[in-house]
């Protein structure tokens, strides 16, 4: 992850919607910026964004939020122009807004708060780096496959429930259509892996760990492309597998894993189940934890963390050997 080395000369908050962008700059202190909620509005089109970017001074930092993909055009234009940009976590941005006691929510207010957020926290805000074309396509295909599998499971359950035979037949017909769609996506994913040597090596390296199957390896490559570029603790935190303390005074609270990317946890859970049963280096770890009195879910979570740490280390060594 890349961060700014020097304070930005100008911070601009942009609240993105489907059709428009609310733009607010932060020339003063954070408190003054929050008080000022006057924002200009531009169209969410390439031409309008280019005109906006052309008027930005050097050293500007842009802060926006993810908005269901509607921010993609803005991010692409900023990357092409070499403007630093941070795509803020929505929960963190809202928590920052609540710290000022602001309950109102409009596009102008959100843009002003994003500008204040960037001006106050710029040292700790990782800059957005656009994914390469292959990685973006893989992530989109894997996400679509996951959606189709969820619909398929729901339709299978409906088909098995008692009721109208016509409804059951309709469900099974839809399942056959979904199977064809899933097969098409699997073919496209295989084609991507065949075209990209690094992606194919990454997936093969993940599969070298017992318990990690082809589907898990592909899903990890799509959801966590940062593996191999961070420390083990950072990888565990990004996967949402870092235990956070919950202590107060003499109380030693139960440590829970939370945060991170939720889709990675579901991916690693199935891998941990498989690793706990098949022959490999992780099976004795699981058995030892159970023998020491750990709950099965706690032992599986420990295995999930070990899997992501091991894969991160293996990928890091592989990248070092290539360089």
Secondary structure, 3 states (H helix, E strand, C coil): CCCCCCCCCEEEEEEECCCEEEEEECCCCHHHHHHCCCCEEEECCHHHHHHHHHCCCCCEEEEEECCCCCCHHHHHHHHHHCCEEEEECHHHHHHHHHHCCCCCCCHHHHHHHHHHHHHHHHHHCCCCCCCCHHHHHHHHHHHHHHHHHHHHHHHHHHHHCCCCHHHHHHHHHHHHHHHHHHHHHHHHHHHHHHHCHHHHHHHHHHHCCCCCCHHHHHHHHHHCCCCCCCCHHHHHHHCCCCEECCEECCEECCCEECCCCHHHHHHHHHHHHHHHHCCCHHHHHHHHHHHCCCCHHHHHHHHHHHHHHHHHHHHHHHHHHHC
